[in-house]
């Protein structure tokens, strides 16, 4: 192989290695792990990993501020203070006693900083009641 071929081969290897590294770090940084509140309490606070945690919004805990919102999620007897800072509007179904999902990071002080929240949509469709079942002959 000539010197020009070696230079091209080296350039191709560098480009492929760079693309591979960018793909790996992009996937690693965008991954979020679903945990319960009890599992999240066992995680080292200040971790840079992204987590998803679900729970019931505690009544009276929603406090709206300019550009942010604080609330508390509850699972059983455990609670988790959450601070939402995001640009997406809060869903209309995000109210007290609603099931909600917060996605973000656990801060060193134990508070969960969410960059995204979702509220479970209440079921609009219920099974139709047909009254008494017909007696069989």
MODELLER restraints for C-alpha pairs under 7 A, 6 or more apart:
rsr = mdl.restraints
at = mdl.atoms
rsr.add(forms.Gaussian(group=physical.xy_distance, feature=features.Distance(at['CA:31:A'], at['CA:50:A']), mean=6.71, stdev=0.5))
rsr.add(forms.Gaussian(group=physical.xy_distance, feature=features.Distance(at['CA:32:A'], at['CA:50:A']), mean=4.59, stdev=0.5))
rsr.add(forms.Gaussian(group=physical.xy_distance, feature=features.Distance(at['CA:32:A'], at['CA:51:A']), mean=4.81, stdev=0.5))
rsr.add(forms.Gaussian(group=physical.xy_distance, feature=features.Distance(at['CA:32:A'], at['CA:52:A']), mean=6.39, stdev=0.5))
rsr.add(forms.Gaussian(group=physical.xy_distance, feature=features.Distance(at['CA:33:A'], at['CA:50:A']), mean=6.48, stdev=0.5))
rsr.add(forms.Gaussian(group=physical.xy_distance, feature=features.Distance(at['CA:33:A'], at['CA:51:A']), mean=4.65, stdev=0.5))
rsr.add(forms.Gaussian(group=physical.xy_distance, feature=features.Distance(at['CA:33:A'], at['CA:52:A']), mean=5.85, stdev=0.5))
rsr.add(forms.Gaussian(group=physical.xy_distance, feature=features.Distance(at['CA:34:A'], at['CA:51:A']), mean=5.77, stdev=0.5))
rsr.add(forms.Gaussian(group=physical.xy_distance, feature=features.Distance(at['CA:34:A'], at['CA:52:A']), mean=4.53, stdev=0.5))
rsr.add(forms.Gaussian(group=physical.xy_distance, feature=features.Distance(at['CA:34:A'], at['CA:53:A']), mean=5.92, stdev=0.5))
rsr.add(forms.Gaussian(group=physical.xy_distance, feature=features.Distance(at['CA:35:A'], at['CA:51:A']), mean=6.85, stdev=0.5))
rsr.add(forms.Gaussian(group=physical.xy_distance, feature=features.Distance(at['CA:35:A'], at['CA:52:A']), mean=6.14, stdev=0.5))
rsr.add(forms.Gaussian(group=physical.xy_distance, feature=features.Distance(at['CA:35:A'], at['CA:53:A']), mean=5.38, stdev=0.5))
rsr.add(forms.Gaussian(group=physical.xy_distance, feature=features.Distance(at['CA:36:A'], at['CA:53:A']), mean=5.71, stdev=0.5))
rsr.add(forms.Gaussian(group=physical.xy_distance, feature=features.Distance(at['CA:36:A'], at['CA:54:A']), mean=6.70, stdev=0.5))
rsr.add(forms.Gaussian(group=physical.xy_distance, feature=features.Distance(at['CA:37:A'], at['CA:53:A']), mean=6.48, stdev=0.5))
rsr.add(forms.Gaussian(group=physical.xy_distance, feature=features.Distance(at['CA:37:A'], at['CA:75:A']), mean=6.64, stdev=0.5))
rsr.add(forms.Gaussian(group=physical.xy_distance, feature=features.Distance(at['CA:37:A'], at['CA:78:A']), mean=6.84, stdev=0.5))
rsr.add(forms.Gaussian(group=physical.xy_distance, feature=features.Distance(at['CA:37:A'], at['CA:80:A']), mean=6.85, stdev=0.5))
rsr.add(forms.Gaussian(group=physical.xy_distance, feature=features.Distance(at['CA:45:A'], at['CA:106:A']), mean=5.74, stdev=0.5))
rsr.add(forms.Gaussian(group=physical.xy_distance, feature=features.Distance(at['CA:45:A'], at['CA:107:A']), mean=5.70, stdev=0.5))
rsr.add(forms.Gaussian(group=physical.xy_distance, feature=features.Distance(at['CA:45:A'], at['CA:108:A']), mean=4.55, stdev=0.5))
rsr.add(forms.Gaussian(group=physical.xy_distance, feature=features.Distance(at['CA:45:A'], at['CA:109:A']), mean=6.98, stdev=0.5))
rsr.add(forms.Gaussian(group=physical.xy_distance, feature=features.Distance(at['CA:45:A'], at['CA:110:A']), mean=5.94, stdev=0.5))
rsr.add(forms.Gaussian(group=physical.xy_distance, feature=features.Distance(at['CA:46:A'], at['CA:106:A']), mean=5.68, stdev=0.5))
rsr.add(forms.Gaussian(group=physical.xy_distance, feature=features.Distance(at['CA:46:A'], at['CA:107:A']), mean=4.59, stdev=0.5))
rsr.add(forms.Gaussian(group=physical.xy_distance, feature=features.Distance(at['CA:46:A'], at['CA:108:A']), mean=4.13, stdev=0.5))
rsr.add(forms.Gaussian(group=physical.xy_distance, feature=features.Distance(at['CA:47:A'], at['CA:106:A']), mean=6.40, stdev=0.5))
rsr.add(forms.Gaussian(group=physical.xy_distance, feature=features.Distance(at['CA:48:A'], at['CA:105:A']), mean=6.55, stdev=0.5))
rsr.add(forms.Gaussian(group=physical.xy_distance, feature=features.Distance(at['CA:49:A'], at['CA:105:A']), mean=6.36, stdev=0.5))
rsr.add(forms.Gaussian(group=physical.xy_distance, feature=features.Distance(at['CA:50:A'], at['CA:103:A']), mean=6.98, stdev=0.5))
rsr.add(forms.Gaussian(group=physical.xy_distance, feature=features.Distance(at['CA:50:A'], at['CA:104:A']), mean=5.20, stdev=0.5))
rsr.add(forms.Gaussian(group=physical.xy_distance, feature=features.Distance(at['CA:50:A'], at['CA:105:A']), mean=5.07, stdev=0.5))
rsr.add(forms.Gaussian(group=physical.xy_distance, feature=features.Distance(at['CA:51:A'], at['CA:103:A']), mean=5.64, stdev=0.5))
rsr.add(forms.Gaussian(group=physical.xy_distance, feature=features.Distance(at['CA:51:A'], at['CA:104:A']), mean=5.51, stdev=0.5))
rsr.add(forms.Gaussian(group=physical.xy_distance, feature=features.Distance(at['CA:51:A'], at['CA:105:A']), mean=6.04, stdev=0.5))
rsr.add(forms.Gaussian(group=physical.xy_distance, feature=features.Distance(at['CA:52:A'], at['CA:101:A']), mean=6.67, stdev=0.5))
rsr.add(forms.Gaussian(group=physical.xy_distance, feature=features.Distance(at['CA:52:A'], at['CA:102:A']), mean=5.60, stdev=0.5))
rsr.add(forms.Gaussian(group=physical.xy_distance, feature=features.Distance(at['CA:52:A'], at['CA:103:A']), mean=4.36, stdev=0.5))
rsr.add(forms.Gaussian(group=physical.xy_distance, feature=features.Distance(at['CA:52:A'], at['CA:104:A']), mean=6.62, stdev=0.5))
rsr.add(forms.Gaussian(group=physical.xy_distance, feature=features.Distance(at['CA:53:A'], at['CA:101:A']), mean=5.67, stdev=0.5))
rsr.add(forms.Gaussian(group=physical.xy_distance, feature=features.Distance(at['CA:53:A'], at['CA:102:A']), mean=5.47, stdev=0.5))
rsr.add(forms.Gaussian(group=physical.xy_distance, feature=features.Distance(at['CA:53:A'], at['CA:103:A']), mean=6.58, stdev=0.5))
rsr.add(forms.Gaussian(group=physical.xy_distance, feature=features.Distance(at['CA:54:A'], at['CA:100:A']), mean=5.60, stdev=0.5))
rsr.add(forms.Gaussian(group=physical.xy_distance, feature=features.Distance(at['CA:54:A'], at['CA:101:A']), mean=4.28, stdev=0.5))
rsr.add(forms.Gaussian(group=physical.xy_distance, feature=features.Distance(at['CA:54:A'], at['CA:102:A']), mean=6.31, stdev=0.5))
rsr.add(forms.Gaussian(group=physical.xy_distance, feature=features.Distance(at['CA:55:A'], at['CA:73:A']), mean=5.09, stdev=0.5))
rsr.add(forms.Gaussian(group=physical.xy_distance, feature=features.Distance(at['CA:55:A'], at['CA:74:A']), mean=5.09, stdev=0.5))
rsr.add(forms.Gaussian(group=physical.xy_distance, feature=features.Distance(at['CA:55:A'], at['CA:75:A']), mean=5.27, stdev=0.5))
rsr.add(forms.Gaussian(group=physical.xy_distance, feature=features.Distance(at['CA:55:A'], at['CA:99:A']), mean=5.65, stdev=0.5))
rsr.add(forms.Gaussian(group=physical.xy_distance, feature=features.Distance(at['CA:55:A'], at['CA:100:A']), mean=5.65, stdev=0.5))
rsr.add(forms.Gaussian(group=physical.xy_distance, feature=features.Distance(at['CA:55:A'], at['CA:101:A']), mean=6.67, stdev=0.5))
rsr.add(forms.Gaussian(group=physical.xy_distance, feature=features.Distance(at['CA:56:A'], at['CA:73:A']), mean=5.30, stdev=0.5))
rsr.add(forms.Gaussian(group=physical.xy_distance, feature=features.Distance(at['CA:56:A'], at['CA:74:A']), mean=5.07, stdev=0.5))
rsr.add(forms.Gaussian(group=physical.xy_distance, feature=features.Distance(at['CA:56:A'], at['CA:75:A']), mean=6.54, stdev=0.5))
rsr.add(forms.Gaussian(group=physical.xy_distance, feature=features.Distance(at['CA:56:A'], at['CA:97:A']), mean=5.53, stdev=0.5))
rsr.add(forms.Gaussian(group=physical.xy_distance, feature=features.Distance(at['CA:56:A'], at['CA:98:A']), mean=5.56, stdev=0.5))
rsr.add(forms.Gaussian(group=physical.xy_distance, feature=features.Distance(at['CA:56:A'], at['CA:99:A']), mean=4.55, stdev=0.5))
rsr.add(forms.Gaussian(group=physical.xy_distance, feature=features.Distance(at['CA:56:A'], at['CA:100:A']), mean=6.08, stdev=0.5))
rsr.add(forms.Gaussian(group=physical.xy_distance, feature=features.Distance(at['CA:57:A'], at['CA:72:A']), mean=5.91, stdev=0.5))
rsr.add(forms.Gaussian(group=physical.xy_distance, feature=features.Distance(at['CA:57:A'], at['CA:73:A']), mean=4.79, stdev=0.5))
rsr.add(forms.Gaussian(group=physical.xy_distance, feature=features.Distance(at['CA:57:A'], at['CA:74:A']), mean=6.43, stdev=0.5))
rsr.add(forms.Gaussian(group=physical.xy_distance, feature=features.Distance(at['CA:57:A'], at['CA:96:A']), mean=5.24, stdev=0.5))
rsr.add(forms.Gaussian(group=physical.xy_distance, feature=features.Distance(at['CA:57:A'], at['CA:97:A']), mean=4.98, stdev=0.5))
rsr.add(forms.Gaussian(group=physical.xy_distance, feature=features.Distance(at['CA:57:A'], at['CA:98:A']), mean=5.55, stdev=0.5))
rsr.add(forms.Gaussian(group=physical.xy_distance, feature=features.Distance(at['CA:57:A'], at['CA:99:A']), mean=6.40, stdev=0.5))
rsr.add(forms.Gaussian(group=physical.xy_distance, feature=features.Distance(at['CA:57:A'], at['CA:100:A']), mean=6.63, stdev=0.5))
rsr.add(forms.Gaussian(group=physical.xy_distance, feature=features.Distance(at['CA:58:A'], at['CA:72:A']), mean=5.60, stdev=0.5))
rsr.add(forms.Gaussian(group=physical.xy_distance, feature=features.Distance(at['CA:58:A'], at['CA:73:A']), mean=5.93, stdev=0.5))
rsr.add(forms.Gaussian(group=physical.xy_distance, feature=features.Distance(at['CA:58:A'], at['CA:74:A']), mean=6.38, stdev=0.5))
rsr.add(forms.Gaussian(group=physical.xy_distance, feature=features.Distance(at['CA:58:A'], at['CA:96:A']), mean=5.87, stdev=0.5))
rsr.add(forms.Gaussian(group=physical.xy_distance, feature=features.Distance(at['CA:58:A'], at['CA:97:A']), mean=5.95, stdev=0.5))
rsr.add(forms.Gaussian(group=physical.xy_distance, feature=features.Distance(at['CA:59:A'], at['CA:96:A']), mean=4.53, stdev=0.5))
rsr.add(forms.Gaussian(group=physical.xy_distance, feature=features.Distance(at['CA:59:A'], at['CA:97:A']), mean=6.03, stdev=0.5))
rsr.add(forms.Gaussian(group=physical.xy_distance, feature=features.Distance(at['CA:60:A'], at['CA:96:A']), mean=6.94, stdev=0.5))
rsr.add(forms.Gaussian(group=physical.xy_distance, feature=features.Distance(at['CA:61:A'], at['CA:71:A']), mean=4.85, stdev=0.5))
rsr.add(forms.Gaussian(group=physical.xy_distance, feature=features.Distance(at['CA:61:A'], at['CA:72:A']), mean=5.72, stdev=0.5))
rsr.add(forms.Gaussian(group=physical.xy_distance, feature=features.Distance(at['CA:62:A'], at['CA:70:A']), mean=5.77, stdev=0.5))
rsr.add(forms.Gaussian(group=physical.xy_distance, feature=features.Distance(at['CA:62:A'], at['CA:71:A']), mean=4.42, stdev=0.5))
rsr.add(forms.Gaussian(group=physical.xy_distance, feature=features.Distance(at['CA:63:A'], at['CA:69:A']), mean=5.66, stdev=0.5))
rsr.add(forms.Gaussian(group=physical.xy_distance, feature=features.Distance(at['CA:63:A'], at['CA:70:A']), mean=5.13, stdev=0.5))
rsr.add(forms.Gaussian(group=physical.xy_distance, feature=features.Distance(at['CA:63:A'], at['CA:71:A']), mean=6.29, stdev=0.5))
rsr.add(forms.Gaussian(group=physical.xy_distance, feature=features.Distance(at['CA:64:A'], at['CA:70:A']), mean=6.48, stdev=0.5))
rsr.add(forms.Gaussian(group=physical.xy_distance, feature=features.Distance(at['CA:67:A'], at['CA:85:A']), mean=6.48, stdev=0.5))
rsr.add(forms.Gaussian(group=physical.xy_distance, feature=features.Distance(at['CA:68:A'], at['CA:84:A']), mean=5.51, stdev=0.5))
rsr.add(forms.Gaussian(group=physical.xy_distance, feature=features.Distance(at['CA:68:A'], at['CA:85:A']), mean=4.66, stdev=0.5))
rsr.add(forms.Gaussian(group=physical.xy_distance, feature=features.Distance(at['CA:68:A'], at['CA:86:A']), mean=6.89, stdev=0.5))
rsr.add(forms.Gaussian(group=physical.xy_distance, feature=features.Distance(at['CA:69:A'], at['CA:83:A']), mean=5.82, stdev=0.5))
rsr.add(forms.Gaussian(group=physical.xy_distance, feature=features.Distance(at['CA:69:A'], at['CA:84:A']), mean=5.10, stdev=0.5))
rsr.add(forms.Gaussian(group=physical.xy_distance, feature=features.Distance(at['CA:69:A'], at['CA:85:A']), mean=6.76, stdev=0.5))
rsr.add(forms.Gaussian(group=physical.xy_distance, feature=features.Distance(at['CA:70:A'], at['CA:82:A']), mean=5.71, stdev=0.5))
rsr.add(forms.Gaussian(group=physical.xy_distance, feature=features.Distance(at['CA:70:A'], at['CA:83:A']), mean=4.43, stdev=0.5))
rsr.add(forms.Gaussian(group=physical.xy_distance, feature=features.Distance(at['CA:70:A'], at['CA:84:A']), mean=6.12, stdev=0.5))
rsr.add(forms.Gaussian(group=physical.xy_distance, feature=features.Distance(at['CA:71:A'], at['CA:81:A']), mean=6.08, stdev=0.5))
rsr.add(forms.Gaussian(group=physical.xy_distance, feature=features.Distance(at['CA:71:A'], at['CA:82:A']), mean=5.37, stdev=0.5))
rsr.add(forms.Gaussian(group=physical.xy_distance, feature=features.Distance(at['CA:71:A'], at['CA:83:A']), mean=6.56, stdev=0.5))
rsr.add(forms.Gaussian(group=physical.xy_distance, feature=features.Distance(at['CA:72:A'], at['CA:79:A']), mean=6.51, stdev=0.5))
rsr.add(forms.Gaussian(group=physical.xy_distance, feature=features.Distance(at['CA:72:A'], at['CA:80:A']), mean=5.51, stdev=0.5))
rsr.add(forms.Gaussian(group=physical.xy_distance, feature=features.Distance(at['CA:72:A'], at['CA:81:A']), mean=4.46, stdev=0.5))
rsr.add(forms.Gaussian(group=physical.xy_distance, feature=features.Distance(at['CA:72:A'], at['CA:82:A']), mean=5.66, stdev=0.5))
rsr.add(forms.Gaussian(group=physical.xy_distance, feature=features.Distance(at['CA:73:A'], at['CA:79:A']), mean=5.55, stdev=0.5))
rsr.add(forms.Gaussian(group=physical.xy_distance, feature=features.Distance(at['CA:73:A'], at['CA:80:A']), mean=5.16, stdev=0.5))
rsr.add(forms.Gaussian(group=physical.xy_distance, feature=features.Distance(at['CA:73:A'], at['CA:81:A']), mean=6.50, stdev=0.5))
rsr.add(forms.Gaussian(group=physical.xy_distance, feature=features.Distance(at['CA:74:A'], at['CA:80:A']), mean=6.39, stdev=0.5))
rsr.add(forms.Gaussian(group=physical.xy_distance, feature=features.Distance(at['CA:81:A'], at['CA:111:A']), mean=5.45, stdev=0.5))
rsr.add(forms.Gaussian(group=physical.xy_distance, feature=features.Distance(at['CA:81:A'], at['CA:112:A']), mean=6.24, stdev=0.5))
rsr.add(forms.Gaussian(group=physical.xy_distance, feature=features.Distance(at['CA:82:A'], at['CA:111:A']), mean=6.00, stdev=0.5))
rsr.add(forms.Gaussian(group=physical.xy_distance, feature=features.Distance(at['CA:82:A'], at['CA:112:A']), mean=4.71, stdev=0.5))
rsr.add(forms.Gaussian(group=physical.xy_distance, feature=features.Distance(at['CA:82:A'], at['CA:113:A']), mean=5.85, stdev=0.5))
rsr.add(forms.Gaussian(group=physical.xy_distance, feature=features.Distance(at['CA:82:A'], at['CA:114:A']), mean=6.64, stdev=0.5))
rsr.add(forms.Gaussian(group=physical.xy_distance, feature=features.Distance(at['CA:83:A'], at['CA:112:A']), mean=6.23, stdev=0.5))
rsr.add(forms.Gaussian(group=physical.xy_distance, feature=features.Distance(at['CA:83:A'], at['CA:113:A']), mean=4.91, stdev=0.5))
rsr.add(forms.Gaussian(group=physical.xy_distance, feature=features.Distance(at['CA:83:A'], at['CA:114:A']), mean=5.93, stdev=0.5))
rsr.add(forms.Gaussian(group=physical.xy_distance, feature=features.Distance(at['CA:84:A'], at['CA:113:A']), mean=5.94, stdev=0.5))
rsr.add(forms.Gaussian(group=physical.xy_distance, feature=features.Distance(at['CA:84:A'], at['CA:114:A']), mean=4.61, stdev=0.5))
rsr.add(forms.Gaussian(group=physical.xy_distance, feature=features.Distance(at['CA:84:A'], at['CA:115:A']), mean=5.93, stdev=0.5))
rsr.add(forms.Gaussian(group=physical.xy_distance, feature=features.Distance(at['CA:85:A'], at['CA:114:A']), mean=6.35, stdev=0.5))
rsr.add(forms.Gaussian(group=physical.xy_distance, feature=features.Distance(at['CA:85:A'], at['CA:115:A']), mean=5.60, stdev=0.5))
rsr.add(forms.Gaussian(group=physical.xy_distance, feature=features.Distance(at['CA:86:A'], at['CA:115:A']), mean=5.26, stdev=0.5))
rsr.add(forms.Gaussian(group=physical.xy_distance, feature=features.Distance(at['CA:86:A'], at['CA:116:A']), mean=6.55, stdev=0.5))
rsr.add(forms.Gaussian(group=physical.xy_distance, feature=features.Distance(at['CA:91:A'], at['CA:118:A']), mean=6.78, stdev=0.5))
rsr.add(forms.Gaussian(group=physical.xy_distance, feature=features.Distance(at['CA:91:A'], at['CA:119:A']), mean=6.51, stdev=0.5))
rsr.add(forms.Gaussian(group=physical.xy_distance, feature=features.Distance(at['CA:93:A'], at['CA:119:A']), mean=5.85, stdev=0.5))
rsr.add(forms.Gaussian(group=physical.xy_distance, feature=features.Distance(at['CA:93:A'], at['CA:121:A']), mean=6.38, stdev=0.5))
rsr.add(forms.Gaussian(group=physical.xy_distance, feature=features.Distance(at['CA:94:A'], at['CA:119:A']), mean=5.23, stdev=0.5))
rsr.add(forms.Gaussian(group=physical.xy_distance, feature=features.Distance(at['CA:98:A'], at['CA:119:A']), mean=6.80, stdev=0.5))
rsr.add(forms.Gaussian(group=physical.xy_distance, feature=features.Distance(at['CA:98:A'], at['CA:120:A']), mean=7.00, stdev=0.5))
rsr.add(forms.Gaussian(group=physical.xy_distance, feature=features.Distance(at['CA:99:A'], at['CA:119:A']), mean=5.87, stdev=0.5))
rsr.add(forms.Gaussian(group=physical.xy_distance, feature=features.Distance(at['CA:99:A'], at['CA:120:A']), mean=5.40, stdev=0.5))
rsr.add(forms.Gaussian(group=physical.xy_distance, feature=features.Distance(at['CA:100:A'], at['CA:118:A']), mean=5.58, stdev=0.5))
rsr.add(forms.Gaussian(group=physical.xy_distance, feature=features.Distance(at['CA:100:A'], at['CA:119:A']), mean=4.27, stdev=0.5))
rsr.add(forms.Gaussian(group=physical.xy_distance, feature=features.Distance(at['CA:100:A'], at['CA:120:A']), mean=5.87, stdev=0.5))
rsr.add(forms.Gaussian(group=physical.xy_distance, feature=features.Distance(at['CA:101:A'], at['CA:117:A']), mean=5.59, stdev=0.5))
rsr.add(forms.Gaussian(group=physical.xy_distance, feature=features.Distance(at['CA:101:A'], at['CA:118:A']), mean=5.08, stdev=0.5))
rsr.add(forms.Gaussian(group=physical.xy_distance, feature=features.Distance(at['CA:101:A'], at['CA:119:A']), mean=6.27, stdev=0.5))
rsr.add(forms.Gaussian(group=physical.xy_distance, feature=features.Distance(at['CA:102:A'], at['CA:114:A']), mean=5.77, stdev=0.5))
rsr.add(forms.Gaussian(group=physical.xy_distance, feature=features.Distance(at['CA:102:A'], at['CA:116:A']), mean=5.93, stdev=0.5))
rsr.add(forms.Gaussian(group=physical.xy_distance, feature=features.Distance(at['CA:102:A'], at['CA:117:A']), mean=4.49, stdev=0.5))
rsr.add(forms.Gaussian(group=physical.xy_distance, feature=features.Distance(at['CA:102:A'], at['CA:118:A']), mean=6.55, stdev=0.5))
rsr.add(forms.Gaussian(group=physical.xy_distance, feature=features.Distance(at['CA:103:A'], at['CA:114:A']), mean=5.18, stdev=0.5))
rsr.add(forms.Gaussian(group=physical.xy_distance, feature=features.Distance(at['CA:103:A'], at['CA:115:A']), mean=6.05, stdev=0.5))
rsr.add(forms.Gaussian(group=physical.xy_distance, feature=features.Distance(at['CA:103:A'], at['CA:116:A']), mean=5.19, stdev=0.5))
rsr.add(forms.Gaussian(group=physical.xy_distance, feature=features.Distance(at['CA:103:A'], at['CA:117:A']), mean=6.22, stdev=0.5))
rsr.add(forms.Gaussian(group=physical.xy_distance, feature=features.Distance(at['CA:104:A'], at['CA:112:A']), mean=6.92, stdev=0.5))
rsr.add(forms.Gaussian(group=physical.xy_distance, feature=features.Distance(at['CA:104:A'], at['CA:113:A']), mean=5.57, stdev=0.5))
rsr.add(forms.Gaussian(group=physical.xy_distance, feature=features.Distance(at['CA:104:A'], at['CA:114:A']), mean=4.11, stdev=0.5))
rsr.add(forms.Gaussian(group=physical.xy_distance, feature=features.Distance(at['CA:104:A'], at['CA:115:A']), mean=5.28, stdev=0.5))
rsr.add(forms.Gaussian(group=physical.xy_distance, feature=features.Distance(at['CA:104:A'], at['CA:116:A']), mean=6.85, stdev=0.5))
rsr.add(forms.Gaussian(group=physical.xy_distance, feature=features.Distance(at['CA:105:A'], at['CA:112:A']), mean=5.87, stdev=0.5))
rsr.add(forms.Gaussian(group=physical.xy_distance, feature=features.Distance(at['CA:105:A'], at['CA:113:A']), mean=5.41, stdev=0.5))
rsr.add(forms.Gaussian(group=physical.xy_distance, feature=features.Distance(at['CA:105:A'], at['CA:114:A']), mean=6.50, stdev=0.5))
rsr.add(forms.Gaussian(group=physical.xy_distance, feature=features.Distance(at['CA:106:A'], at['CA:112:A']), mean=4.55, stdev=0.5))
rsr.add(forms.Gaussian(group=physical.xy_distance, feature=features.Distance(at['CA:106:A'], at['CA:113:A']), mean=6.21, stdev=0.5))
rsr.add(forms.Gaussian(group=physical.xy_distance, feature=features.Distance(at['CA:107:A'], at['CA:113:A']), mean=6.66, stdev=0.5))
